[in-house]
């Protein structure tokens, strides 16, 4: 004879059924999350980099000349995927440029050097051209995306820290070579945001463009 009444038995059966379905659902979620993590991890590389950049301001009007000056950067990227991959990064970069007045009587007054330090966060998508496998000894890639740059320090002969826009946004296009565990990337960054927070009296508000050379290594995450 059952120790439960009919009502209790029905309630218990429903409870066990619901509980069983929930446990099955949780089990499936855990298994799926595990395999997703395992797959992503197996397709992920860490790519520490260091390099130089040549940064210049786009200036207007024509009586000013902007020249790129050597800067530098270091940081790390993650490469997630095989043939097609996603590459977020975190870098510190020093972007240097100079603006010179072409009018002799204003060279000293209206000329300056711009040296800004930024935290750079590129979010790129890329494709490997020669092979679908990230572990091959030699490969060529193309990549493009957006970069966000936060000004964290500045050294300027004419302007103050409040003169700069932060964050700055830019489009990045580039190509790279992987050889063994080494990487070489050549990127061009096209500024979308005005560099300065307001128009300066003697120069239209420019954007910042940069040619970036990075060398590094790639390692399984």
Secondary structure, DSSP 8 states (H G I E B T S, - for coil): --SS-HHHHHHHHHHHHHHHHHHHHHHHHHHHHHHHHHHHHHTEEEEEEEEEEEEEE---STTEEEEEEEEEEEEEEEEEESSEEEEEEEEEEEEEEEEEESSGGGTTTS-EEEEEEEEEEEEEEEEESS-S-TTSSEEEEEEEEEEEEEEEEEEESS--GGGB-SSEEEEEEEEEEEETTEEEEEEEEEE-S-SBSS-BTTB----EEEEEEEEEE-EE-
